Amino acid sequence: MKKKVIYHGREYIVEALSEGKISIDGEIYSTETTSGVQNIYKVIVDRKSFTVEVKDGEFYIDGEEAKIEVKPHIHIEVGDEFLEREKSNKITAPIPGKIVQILVEENDIVTKNQELIILEAMKMRNRIFSPIDGVVSKVHVTVDTTVKQDQILVDIEAQ
């Protein structure tokens, strides 16, 4: 069953697959989970290890509180009128950090799930992807820019 997971303001579609694999926005990852202490889990996703603690209904990843919402994923067919209003997509920083690489320029054509920016936070590199097919209409940041959570990084116009 697919679930919609909201983490740092970004929506992901997550589905548990067989043999310990999960699909996140269509990309498949291998996972392994072990429990050391009650409600504390060691989670390995494609050889990257995280400590996850569930305490009073809250999630903590590597000691940092993670605001995660899990909702059922409902696929809704929408008409052309709605799509016209939703053509502009503002891609924002999911967490505060520093821009280390920009992989697109204004007027570039991008595809859904294409990497746009690499954001470094807590010595980890986070890949920012395009949620849609479209054209980059504006890049709001430069390399070495320090950004806040939810700061606009790139605008993409849907095609």
MOWORA-V140407 format. One record per helix or strand of 2 or more residues. SS is the DSSP state (H for helix, E for strand). FROM is the first residue (numbers start at 1). LEN is the number of residues. If there is no record, write none. Layout:
ss from len
SS FROM LEN
SS FROM LEN
This chain:
ss from len
E 2 6
E 10 7
E 21 4
E 27 11
E 40 6
E 48 8
E 58 4
E 64 3
E 68 5
H 80 6
E 88 5
E 97 6
E 109 2
E 115 7
E 124 6
E 134 6
E 146 2
E 152 7
